[in-house]
Structure formats: C-alpha cells, structure tokens
Amino acid sequence: MPLKRILVIDDEPQVLKLMARILERGGYEVKTATSGGVVLQAVATSRPDLLILDLSMPEPDGFEVLKALRQREPTLPILVISGFLGGSMLRAAELFGAVATLGKTDVPELLLETVWRIIP
C-alpha cells in the first residue's frame, strides 16, 4: 500500500522541519512549502491526501489559501494550525472548511493523533 501523502505549508522553517519529522516517523510521505502562493499549483500537480496549513503567513495568508482551496478542491482534507491566533480564529477556519485545527504548541503531542483521525 502506498504511503499517504501530506503537504505541509508554514512560513517558519523550524516548524516545517518538526512537523515533517513527526509525520515521516508516523509513516507518511511529506512535502513542505514555505508560502501559500505555491500551494494551489502543488495541489493541482500532485494532490496530497491531507494538507496542513498555517494561518499566519505573509500574503497570501492561510485564510486566503483555505478559501481558494475550498473552491478548487472541495474534498481535500485540510488541517489548520496556528501559533499566534486564538481559538476563535481556529474555529473560524473550521467554518471556512478546515476539517480540524491545532495550535502550534499542541503539534508535538497531538499532530499524529489528529492526522490519524483525518486520514487513517
């Protein structure tokens, strides 16, 4: 059975490295990007099984990317993460179509558990 593919987008290289390492140890194939601007092209080229998206990024920000992806790829599961936005912003991301949300401080402990619930 082929590995499930996850695309992780975050403008913080250290966070990308941490998430990639956790996910790869969990048995997933991981691609990373540091800008929301490349996401639409990357998804169109090679659709991942899950997209993990940071909300707080330079233009386009995570909400813009989330809205665009929902229009183009309505069935793509998207897990939204954020280190700086409060719970109300994460809940807003769910209204925009995120299947789940996580605070960045929760990533080390809860990332794999959350991903397993989304794409077993």
Secondary structure, 3 states (H helix, E strand, C coil): CCCCEEEEECCCHHHHHHHHHHHHHCCCEEEEECCHHHHHHHHHHCCCCEEEEECCCCCCCHHHHHHHHHHHCCCCCEEEEECCCCHHHHHHHHHCCCCEEEEHHHHHHHHHHHHHHHCC
